């Protein structure tokens, strides 16, 4: 059953443990496939050269490509995936259903696609613009979230995790303009600040996805 943005009854609360397992598995598969491709690009030309004694430019051309794919894969695994950070947030915050999730734009980066989204709460105004990345490193935007809404764990001025109902999609969120939302974090109060610190959401992430997405 689809729950539109005006639905009064939220969908079933997702199984967090299952979603985390699915995202870890999807991430492992993605990294394995990319590393396998990189390995083949290096191994096949070397094997052919040793077997035939041929040393042409076109034969060795895939080798630097394979090395590049391997480097980018490791780089992306280290800096472009958020499964472990999502797990920490989900352990710290309860899930709350938000019926309206709107994508404003998206941007391609070496870490994966960065999405600008607005997560609104009924009866409240001034929801901050957030930037989001898929936790498992995929580039696809989960379009179903704009129809069904999403389950949010976190505190928007600090960041959080958005879980898409009826799927394993999970997005890590931070404010699109970290400096602009500084006052909201300062006014959050000691309790909210302590919870955000436990979830490690109080700092802007070092690695940025794009100029307009520095908070990630």
NUROSE-417691 format. One record per residue: residue in one letter; x, y, z of N, C-alpha, C, O in turn. Coordinates in steps of 0.001 Angstrom, whole numbers, plus 500000, padded with zeros to 6 digits. Example, Ala and Ser with C-alpha at 12.3 -4.5 7.8 and 13.67 -1.06 7.14 Angstrom:
<pts>
A513190494310507800512300495500507800513200496700507800514236496681508465
S512850497750507080513670498940507140512900500030507870513409501138508039
</pts>
This chain:
<pts>
X500848498796500000500000500000500000500869501234500000501824501303500773
X500575502212499161501370503435499099500757504462500030499535504595500110
X501602505175500721501160506216501636501627507541501074502822507835501083
X500704508338500588501070509621500019501407510612501099501357510302502289
X501755511820500667502204512850501596501101513296502540501385513878503587
X499811513025502178498715513447503038498199512302503896497197512463504593
X498851511163503864498364510012504618498392510296506107499340510892506619
X497325509859506814497253510091508252497869508947509037498271509121510188
X497943507776508414498494506604509095499838506260508458499886505979507261
X500932506275509225502242505965508645502367504490508319501646503669508887
X503269504140507414503506502722507117504164502026508303504527502657509295
X504307500723508174504889499925509247506323500371509546507090500676508632
X506671500405510825508027500796511229509026499787510671508849498583510857
X510072500257509990511011499319509362511858498567510382512075499032511501
X512326497404509970513233496589510779514645497112510563515270496825509542
X515142497873511516516432498550511379517567497550511184518439497759510341
X517561496474511952518631495478511841518673494876510448519749494687509880
X517501494576509895517453493994508546517955494983507502518680494600506584
X517580496235507631517995497256506665519506497475506737520155497639505705
X520057497479507919521513497632508055522247496451507429523260496634506753
X521736495237507654522350494054507040522290494149505518523269493857504832
X521141494558504998520979494660503545521923495700502957522481495488501880
X522109496818503648523001497859503147524461497444503213525245497762502319
X524825496731504278526213496234504363526481495230503241527548495247502626
X525512494361502980525665493377501917525741494055500549526576493691499721
X524876495034500311524891495753499032526214496479498835526759496503497732
X526724497067499904528019497757499821529141496774499520530004497049498687
X529130495633500192530159494621499956530117494125498516531161493945497889
X528918493905497994528780493450496610529292494505495639530009494184494692
X528927495753495870529369496837494985530885496938494952531487497045493884
X531501496903496138532957497004496205533619495783495571534643495903494898
X533024494596495794533602493371495240533575493384493714534553493009493068
X532456493814493144532347493856491684533348494839491101533999494542490099
X533475495994491712534413497005491202535862496520491319536667496734490412
X536185495874492424537544495359492594537819494206491643538938494056491152
X536791493382491377536953492296490414537245492858489018538129492367488317
X536504493879488628536741494514487326538144495097487258538840494950486253
X538554495763488340539899496334488372540959495249488259541952495412487550
X540743494134488965541697493034488911541802492424487528542897492104487066
X540659492261486863540668491702485509541365492627484523542089492166483640
X541149493928484669541787494891483771543311494852483894544025495149482936
X543795494488485065545248494383485256545754492990484902546773492850484226
X545047491965485355545542490589485221545501490071483793546437489408483346
X544430490366483075544288489816481719545393490289480781546000489449480118
X545690491586480686546789492010479815548137491421480213548936491055479351
X548395491328481534549667490765482001549759489296481594550806488844481130
X548673488554481767548659487135481405548875486942479910549674486103479492
X548159487723479109548301487615477650549720487954477217550282487291476345
X550298488977477820551666489386477467552670488290477789553585488025477010
X552493487658478940553427486594479337553261485356478449554242484678478142
X552040485064478040551792483872477244552218484048475787552656483094475143
X552086485280475271552373485512473847553676486246473594554190486237472476
X554211486881474624555420487674474448555176489019473794556123489739473475
X553901489366473590553548490653472962553546491748474011553055491556475123
X554097492895473653554159494028474571553717495298473857554500496241473744
X552490495341473375552014496503472625551352497512473552550943497193474668
X551262498731473053550633499819473825549171499489474134548706499703475253
X548448498966473133547024498675473308546796497534474289545746497470474930
X547758496640474413547614495527475341547746495991476783547017495525477659
X548678496913477032548904497369478410547986498530478791547944498926479956
X547256499074477829546376500220478109545373499961479227545146500868480027
X544750498775479340543782498546480426544406498546481825543696498725482814
X545731498347481918546358498238483244546211499520484057545731499447485189
X546599500700483541546391501915484345544925502203484627544584502790485654
X544048501778483694542609501946483943542187501102485141541448501569486008
X542659499863485185542342498983486303542874499503487622542196499432488647
X544092500028487595544670500609488817543838501802489274543588501982490466
X543411502619488302542576503773488643541251503367489248540799503975490219
X540617502337488681539353501844489224539540501341490648538693501575491511
X540653500648490895540929500125492238541107501267493238540560501220494340
X541869502288492856542108503428493743540800504157494051540521504483495205
X540000504411493012538734505111493212537769504287494060536999504843494843
X537809502970493908536932502103494706537285502175496180536405502318497029
X538565502075496483539009502175497885538697503553498449538234503674499583
X538952504596497655538692505978498060537211506167498377536849506781499380
X536363505627497502534926505758497699534455504954498896533561505387499622
X535047503788499109534672502966500259535000503668501567534252503568502540
X536127504381501585536564505059502801535781506342503065535461506651504213
X535473507092502001534938508436502184533544508654501633532934509684501920
X533014507719500851531738507948500203530618507054500662529527507101500093
X530847506235501678529791505370502198529525505701503658530414506164504372
X528303505462504091527895505935505412527177504866506242526444505207507171
X527370503596505932526626502549506638526936502564508135526020502497508955
X528206502652508496528565502626509921528045503865510647527620503776511799
X528077505016509982527560506229510615526048506147510779525501506592511788
X525374505575509779523929505397509888523586504470511053522633504719511791
X524361503409511211524114502465512304524206503166513650523393502918514540
X525189504037513801525351504761515069524159505682515327523657505755516448
X523711506379514290522555507271514441521305506481514789520527506895515648
X521108505352514132519917504536514379519918503910515766518860503601516314
X521099503723516329521181503231517711520852504331518711520472504046519847
X520995505573518300520876506703519223519503507361519183518986507779520219
X518915507457518006517641508161517836516514507187517478516747506186516801
X515306507481517932514150506698517479513748507138516070514091508235515628
X513026506277515383512518506607514055511206507381514182510328507013514961
X511088508450513411509850509232513359509435509372511897510265509644511029
X508153509186511638507690509231510252507454510660509795506828511456510494
X507969510976508602507756512282507970507074512045506621507646511392505749
X505869512565506443505098512238505244505558512928503967505178512516502872
X506381513986504096506814514711502894508336514774502824508989515345503698
X508884514183501776510316514238501485510455514666500032510014513952499131
X511057515811499797511146516368498455512607516503498022513434517045498755
X512907516011496839514242516198496276514282517500495489513450517726494610
X515248518355495804515374519636495123516309519551493919516002520073492847
X517432518900494101518373518695492995519334517591493382519346517141494527
X520136517157492433521180516181492740522449516558491991522413517269490987
X523563516067492500524864516410491922525750515157491904525853514435492896
X526379514921490760527304513802490641528627514177491306529140515279491111
X529175513242492097530501513445492679531246512115492658530655511065492404
X532528512169492922533316510944492957532920510041494113533240508852494098
X532226510579495120531791509774496261530453509092496019530045508223496789
X529778509481494964528409509042494737527537510273494546527981511389494814
X526315510090494093525435511234493883525018511850495206524691511147496162
X525036513178495245524613513932496419523256514553496106523106515238495095
X522267514319496968520916514800496748520602515913497751520917515803498935
X519984516976497262519486518030498146518011517737498408517216517655497472
X517653517583499659516284517184500008515751518065501133516503518655501908
X514444518126501188513785518815502294512820517836502957511913517307502315
X513031517606504245512183516706505030511288517573505897511755518218506836
X510006517585505582509102518481506297508310517725507350508102516515507254
X507875518467508355507057517925509436505744518675509455505726519905509458
X504645517942509469503329518566509449503157519489510650503401519101511793
X502728520728510365502509521689511437503726522506511782503644523406512618
X504874522216511152506099522963511409506601523576510111506381523032509029
X507276524713510228507791525413509064509297525625509227509844525508510323
X509944525937508117511371526255508177512281525054508242513374525137508801
X511846523918507672512716522736507653513975523049506853513874523562505739
X515151522756507383516381523084506664516574522212505438516143521059505413
X517220522762504422517597521980503259518722521044503672519691521467504302
X518588519760503313519570518758503705520254518201502457519677518194501370
X521484517737502629522142516982501571522226515531502028522449515249503205
X522044514618501080521949513204501418522731512356500437522840512688499256
X523275511257500937523917510262500082523399508885500483523084508646501649
X523315507992499516522943506618499826523995505995500732525193506117500480
X523545505332501778524483504752502734525363503688502122526515503528502525
X524834502946501142525589501829500568526419502224499345526990501360498681
X526489503523499042527343503980497952526683504011496586527316504417495611
X525434503594496490524756503621495197524418505062494808524368505955495653
X524188505263493505523913506604493001522422506873492798522031508015492561
X521594505846492888520168505982492568519411506734493653519595506487494844
X518551507664493214517631508329494132516402507440494336515778507035493355
X516039507127495583514856506285495827513569507085495622513037507680496559
X513084507086494391511945507929494033510699507633494862509860508513495056
X510571506400495350509376506033496105509219506842497390508113506947497921
X510316507417497897510238508174499143509400509437498974508813509919499942
X509335509981497752508537511186497533507050510880497525506226511782497681
X506704509611497345505299509200497393504903508698498771503794508951499242
X505817507988499407505473507303500656505904508053501906505455507723503003
X506781509071501762507374509673502940508537508818503429508940507868502758
X509069509153504586510209508395505083510311508422506595509750509292507261
X511042507446507123511295507362508559512645508032508855513680507646508310
X512608509025509715513812509795510037514293509496511449513515509532512403
X515574509201511571516231509095512876517270510201512917518163510239512070
X517171511094513879518137512171513957517522513471514413516410513503514940
X518255514535514204517864515884514593518331516772513445519532516984513284
X517402517296512643517750517914511370518853518974511425519688518991510520
X518913519852512420520022520817512439521397520146512571522413520749512225
X521432518916513065522677518164513193522857517150512064523970516934511584
X521765516540511651521832515499510623520996514304511037520305514337512056
X521063513246510239520299512065510584520320511027509486521145511068508573
X519395510100509598519274508992508650517823508913508205516906508983509023
X517625508767506910516297508629506344516146507221505777516920506801504917
X515140506497506269514858505134505819513593505158504982512575505709505402
X513653504566503801512519504575502871511609503389503170512073502249503175
X510322503635503419509401502526503719509318501523502571509343501899501399
X509218500248502925509028499209501931510251498880501103510141498192500088
X511404499352501510512634499060500773513794499034501752513624499256502951
X514978498757501219516184498784502048516976500072501867518097500185502363
X516399501049501156517108502304500894517293503083502187516373503202502997
X518501503612502364518842504348503570519781505489503176520793505267502511
X519437506709503591520203507892503230520777508556504468520101508686505488
X522035508976504366522663509732505447522516511217505124522849511648504021
X522018512002506087521702513411505867522539514333506749522840514019507901
X522907515481506173523491516578506944522918517879506384522495517910505229
X522895518958507180522400520231506648523209520680505435524435520577505422
X522501521183504406523177521622503189524096522807503467525170522922502876
X523673523676504360524503524823504767524777524690506255523978525112507091
X525917524099506571526261523813507966526358525088508793525904525120509937
X526940526131508232527112527382508971525779528087509194525556528682510249
X524890528019508198523597528696508308522738528096509415521932528798510025
X522906526805509678522104526142510714522798526135512077522330525475513005
X523907526861512202524663526879513466523818527395514622523900526864515729
X522999528432514381522196528994515463521201527966516000520989527881517210
X520591527185515105519632526160515553520324525118516421519733524608517373
X521571524800516099522303523843516936522658524463518285522618523791519316
X523003525737518269523331526421519533522119526537520442522247526517521666
X520931526660519835519703526805520609519055525460520943517973525424521529
X519702524371520580519092523051520743518938522642522201518029521879522529
X519783523119523060519712522720524454520683521595524775521143520886523880
X520988521438526043522013520493526484521648519048526159522511518266525760
X520374518687526327519971517294526107520111516905524636520683515862524319
X519589517742523742519698517449522309521151517424521855521541516593521035
X521936518328522388523352518375522024524067517106522470524883516557521728
X523765516637523679524401515424524191524037514211523328524885513361523056
X522776514138522903522353513019522054523062513088520704523523512070520188
X523147514288520134523835514451518846525305514091518957525894513547518022
X525892514395520099527308514042520313527478512527520369528453511994519840
X526534511830521007526605510371521058526492509769519659527118508755519353
X525684510410518819525516509932517448526616510443516520526665510078515345
X527506511298517059528603511895516285528081512690515092528551512553513962
X527084513533515395526503514398514376526846515868514586526322516731513881
X527705516159515532527944517558515891529014518229515050529244519431515182
X529666517471514192530704518068513348530376517867511889529774516867511500
X530783518832511089530647518678509648531643517624509208532784517609509670
X531218516746508319532088515681507850533226516261507036533029517184506247
X534417515718507229535609516245506585535535516173505080535938517110504392
X535023515066504557535059514859503117533799515391502473532702514941502801
X533931516334501570532791516995500924532474516332499603533366515849498906
X531195516313499263530795515749497988530751516767496880530978516425495720
X530463518010497208530373519040496187530422520387496876530301520477498097
X530601521433496089530742522765496655529515523155497469529645523761498533
X528329522815496981527103523150497684526728522095498706525661522185499313
X527573521103498911527248519993499830528397519763500798528736518617501091
X528991520816501289530173520690502112529923520000503444530853519491504069
X528656519981503882528364519377505178528594517890505186528803517314506254
X528563517245504040528748515804504018530193515446504233530542514265504246
</pts>
